[in-house]
Amino acid sequence: MDGAMGSRGACLFEPYTDAPEQSGLLVWKEEDFVAYLQRIRKAGLQAACHAIGDKANHIVLNAYEKVDAKGLRFRIEHAQILAKDDIKRFAKLEVIASMQPLHMLADMPWIEKRIGKERIPCAFAFRSLLAAGAKIAGGSDSPIVDINPLMGIYAATTHQESHIGECISRKEALKMYTLDAAYASFREHELGSITKGKLADLVILPENILTCPADALRTMPVLYTIVNGKVCYKKA
């Protein structure tokens, strides 16, 4: 629906703080996007739309609501800057926020220059989305940022000085990267937890990631990777 924050292409309701003549770009006209979604819905398919700016996310949520996407697990990829009133709509409309916590670490050093201090609380709203009852699928956006999910869990749970209010617990972050990620792809019946009857896709780590020091997540090695019950990697 829009571009990236770094290039000022993310579509915002208000202009960029460091470029008052710019407010981002839109790839779709809303009416054309709705018509396309109607075709997707009729075919029983799942839509996933890139939206970073608050205005872009608002337009996508409006379109998903117009086509009644409930039950189809439509996603918004990134959902990075959200209008306060739109946060609760994710749960209401059953829209999945497919988010990449590592972008927070990458963007926080400069994002205040882009959107100003007053809009920072609307960025990477992990806590607010979960509190509103929304599902968040954790991802990496690789190769843009590190594919390692442990780094994503670190980013989502580490208290950033300028963004402390939206951090979540490690248990919540782990669920984002496992059960809710599986749910987002209609695979919760076979993936996402170590449960009888599911695929044995798992890793063995040297420490408990729910209780270890936060910095340990950044360097923790994987001892074993098991896919469908078979060991496919073993640390030398």
C-alpha positions in Angstrom: 0.0 0.0 0.0 2.9 2.3 0.7 6.7 2.6 0.7 9.3 2.5 3.5 9.9 4.8 6.4 13.6 5.3 5.7 12.9 6.7 2.2 9.9 8.7 3.5 7.6 6.5 1.3 5.5 5.2 4.2 2.1 7.0 3.9 1.3 9.2 6.9 -1.7 11.2 7.9 0.6 14.1 8.8 3.8 15.2 7.0 7.2 13.9 7.9 8.8 16.0 10.7 12.1 16.3 8.8 10.4 16.9 5.4 7.2 18.9 5.9 6.4 18.8 2.2 6.2 15.0 2.1 3.7 12.5 3.6 4.6 9.4 1.7 3.1 7.6 -1.2 0.2 5.2 -1.9 0.5 2.3 -4.3 -3.3 1.6 -4.6 -6.4 3.7 -4.8 -8.7 2.4 -2.1 -11.6 1.6 -4.5 -9.2 -0.4 -6.7 -7.8 -2.2 -3.7 -11.3 -3.1 -2.5 -12.2 -4.5 -5.9 -9.0 -6.7 -5.9 -9.7 -7.9 -2.4 -13.2 -9.0 -3.4 -11.7 -11.2 -6.0 -9.3 -12.6 -3.5 -12.1 -13.2 -1.0 -14.3 -14.9 -3.6 -11.5 -17.3 -4.4 -11.1 -18.1 -0.7 -7.5 -16.8 -0.7 -5.6 -15.0 2.0 -4.4 -11.4 1.4 -1.2 -10.0 2.9 -0.6 -6.3 2.3 2.5 -4.2 3.0 1.6 -1.1 5.1 4.0 0.9 7.2 2.5 4.4 7.7 -0.5 5.1 9.8 -2.6 6.3 6.8 -1.6 3.2 4.7 -2.6 0.9 7.6 -5.9 2.8 8.0 -6.7 2.4 4.3 -5.9 -1.3 4.4 -8.1 -1.9 7.5 -10.9 0.0 5.9 -10.6 -2.2 2.8 -10.5 -5.4 4.8 -13.6 -4.3 6.6 -15.5 -3.5 3.4 -14.9 -7.0 2.0 -15.6 -8.6 5.4 -12.3 -10.5 5.7 -13.2 -12.3 9.0 -12.1 -15.9 9.0 -9.7 -15.5 6.1 -6.8 -14.3 8.3 -5.9 -11.4 6.2 -2.6 -9.9 7.2 -0.9 -6.5 7.3 2.8 -6.8 6.8 4.8 -4.5 9.1 1.9 -2.5 10.7 4.6 -0.2 11.9 3.0 3.1 12.5 -0.7 2.9 13.6 -3.3 5.5 14.5 -4.5 5.0 18.0 -8.1 4.2 17.0 -6.9 1.6 14.5 -5.1 -0.6 17.0 -8.3 -2.1 18.3 -9.6 -2.7 14.8 -7.1 -5.5 14.2 -8.9 -7.8 16.7 -12.3 -6.6 15.7 -11.7 -7.3 12.1 -9.6 -10.4 12.8 -6.7 -9.0 10.9 -3.3 -10.4 11.7 -0.4 -7.9 12.4 2.6 -9.6 10.7 5.4 -7.7 12.4 9.2 -7.7 12.4 10.5 -6.6 15.8 14.1 -6.2 14.6 13.0 -3.2 12.5 12.5 -1.5 15.8 16.2 -1.9 16.7 17.2 -0.7 13.3 14.8 2.3 13.1 14.7 3.7 16.6 18.0 5.6 16.3 16.5 7.8 13.6 12.8 7.4 13.5 12.1 10.3 15.8 13.7 12.6 13.2 11.2 11.2 10.6 7.9 11.4 12.6 8.6 13.4 15.7 8.5 12.5 19.4 4.7 12.7 19.6 4.2 9.9 17.1 6.8 7.5 18.5 4.2 5.8 20.8 2.3 4.8 17.7 5.2 2.9 16.3 5.8 -0.9 16.8 2.7 -1.1 19.0 3.3 -4.7 20.2 1.9 -4.2 23.7 -1.1 -2.2 22.6 -2.0 -4.7 19.8 -1.9 -7.7 22.2 -3.8 -5.8 24.9 -6.5 -5.1 22.3 -6.8 -8.9 21.6 -5.0 -8.9 18.2 -2.7 -11.7 17.0 0.8 -10.8 16.0 2.8 -13.1 13.7 6.5 -12.5 14.4 8.8 -12.5 11.4 12.2 -11.2 10.2 11.7 -9.5 6.8 15.0 -11.3 5.9 17.3 -10.3 4.2 16.5 -6.8 5.2 17.3 -7.7 8.8 18.7 -10.8 10.6 16.6 -13.9 10.0 17.4 -15.2 13.6 14.1 -15.3 15.6 16.1 -15.1 18.8 17.2 -11.6 17.8 13.5 -10.8 17.1 12.5 -12.0 20.5 15.3 -9.8 22.0 14.1 -6.8 20.1 10.4 -7.2 21.1 11.3 -7.7 24.8 14.2 -5.4 25.4 13.2 -2.0 26.9 14.3 0.6 24.4 14.9 3.9 26.1 12.6 5.8 23.7 9.9 3.0 23.4 9.6 1.3 26.7 5.8 1.2 26.7 5.4 -1.3 23.8 7.8 -4.0 24.9 6.2 -7.4 25.6 7.2 -10.4 27.7 9.4 -13.2 26.4 6.5 -15.6 26.6 4.4 -13.3 24.5 7.2 -12.9 22.0 7.8 -16.6 21.8 4.1 -17.1 21.0 4.4 -14.5 18.2 7.2 -16.5 16.5 5.5 -19.9 17.0 1.8 -20.5 17.6 0.6 -17.2 16.2 3.0 -17.4 13.2 1.6 -20.9 12.5 -2.0 -19.5 12.8 -1.2 -16.8 10.4 -0.4 -19.4 7.7 -3.3 -21.7 8.6 -0.9 -24.3 9.9 -1.6 -24.2 13.7 -2.8 -27.8 13.5 0.7 -29.0 12.5 3.2 -26.3 13.6 3.8 -23.8 16.4 4.0 -26.0 19.5 5.5 -29.3 20.7 2.3 -31.2 20.7 1.4 -34.8 19.9 0.3 -35.1 16.3 2.2 -32.0 15.1 5.4 -31.9 13.0 8.4 -32.2 15.3 10.0 -28.9 14.0 12.1 -27.5 16.9 15.5 -26.4 18.0 17.4 -27.3 21.1 19.1 -24.4 22.9 21.7 -24.3 25.6 19.6 -22.0 27.9 16.0 -21.3 28.7 15.2 -18.2 26.6 12.4 -17.2 29.0 14.8 -16.8 31.9 18.3 -16.2 30.6 19.9 -12.8 30.6 18.6 -10.6 27.7 21.9 -10.2 26.1 22.3 -14.0 25.9 19.6 -14.0 23.2 21.8 -12.1 20.9 24.6 -14.7 20.8 22.9 -17.9 21.8 23.9 -20.8 19.5 21.5 -23.5 18.3 22.6 -26.9 19.4 20.2 -29.0 17.3 17.7 -28.2 14.6 15.0 -30.9 14.1 12.7 -30.8 11.2 9.7 -33.3 11.1 11.4 -35.3 13.8 14.8 -35.6 12.0 18.0 -33.9 13.1 19.1 -31.8 10.2 21.7 -29.7 12.1 24.0 -30.4 15.0 26.5 -27.9 16.4 30.0 -29.1 16.0 
